[in-house]
C-alpha cells in the first residue's frame, strides 16, 4: 500500500470521528431543547410539573436508545 493511501485513510477516519462527535453533541442539545419545550407546553396546558417531567423523560430515554444502537452497530462492525 502506498504511503499516500495510508495517510488519506487516516485523515478520512479522523474526519469521520470528528463528524460523529459533532453529531452526538448537537443531537444531545436538540433533545434537551425539545424536552424542555415539551415540558413547558404540558405545564402551560395545566399538567402537574412532576408529570410533565416524567413524560418528557421519554425523550431522553429515546435518545439513549438511539445512541446505544449506533454505538453497538459501530462496535459490531469491527
TORMIZA-860933 format. One record per residue: x, z, y of N, C-alpha, C in turn. Coordinates in pm, whole numbers, plus 50000, padded with zeros to 5 digits. Atoms other than C-alpha are relative to their C-alpha. Layout:
XZYXZYXZY
...
END
This chain:
500835000049883500005000050000500885000050124
499225000649878501254991950345499815012650083
500034988249915502025019250592498874999050103
501075001649901499585004750846498625002649939
501284997550067496755006350592499805015149981
500094985550018497515042850521499685006950132
500244994249868497655051650891498584996950046
501365003949961494435032550955498965008249924
500924992050081492695050950671499945014450050
499954986349950493835084650801499285001150133
500664999749869492695076751155498484998449987
501435001650021489305064951031499375012649942
500514987550057488865096850826499915010950108
500034990349891489735118151130498834997250093
501125003849912487255098851344498665003449935
501224996750072484585103251078499745015150003
500164985549998485195140851061499615005050139
500374996149863485015143951441498554996350028
501395004049980481755124451447499045009049925
500844990850076480295146651174499925013750067
500004987149931481315177851367499114999550124
500845001749881479685164851686498544999149960
501375001250048476565155651492499465013649957
500434986850045476405190351335499725009150119
500204991549882476795207651673498774995850080
501165004649922474225185951851498705002249922
501184997650082471795189451560499565014650012
500304985849983472005227251584499415003050136
500504997849865471465226151958498584994750015
501355005949991468415203251930498985008349924
500924991650078466855225051660499715012950076
500194987749924467395255851874499034997750117
500905003149889465695239252172498574997649951
501335002750055462785227151958499345012949955
500554987250047462345261651808499495008250117
500414992249883462215278652146498784993850068
501165006649939459795252652285498755002249915
501134997650090457555256951980499495014250016
500404986149978457575294752026499245001650131
500654998949869456675291452394498594994349997
501345006150008453755268252318499055008749919
500864991350080452415291252048499605012650077
500304988149921452665321552275499044996650113
500895004449892451015302152557498584998049949
501335002250058448115293752324499365013049951
500594987250032447605330952253500475006549872
499504994150124449555337651935500945011650032
499094988649983451455370251897501454995249991
498605004249992455175367951971500695000749863
499374998650132456225380451626499564988849906
500495010850085454015354851452500614986650040
499385012549951455385326951671501454999149954
498615000150045458945337051585500084997349850
500005002150145458095338051215499744985449967
500285014150025456615303051228501164991050045
498905008449951459485289051435501255001649915
498854998350089461975303051183500064989049895
500015011150096460895274450958500864988450048
499125010349947462755250651193501455002749959
498624996450038466005269351127500214998549850
499885001550146465335270150754500114985349962
499945014450027464715232750754501364994450039
498675004549959467945227050949501045004249897
499054995250101469855248350698499894991949871
500195008150120468335228850409500624986150016
499445013349976469325195650566501525000550000
498544998749994472875207350639500565002549861
499524997450136473265220850285499914987649912
500125012450076472025187950140501134990450035
498905008849958474565168550346501335005249947
498754994250052477345192750250500154997549851
499895001850145476525190449882500254985449965
499755014150029476465152449895501434996250034
498605003049964479855151750069500935005649894
499094994050097481465175849824499794994549859
500245006250131479855158749524500704986549992
499365013249993481475126249638501445000649950
498594998750038484955139449564500214997549857
END
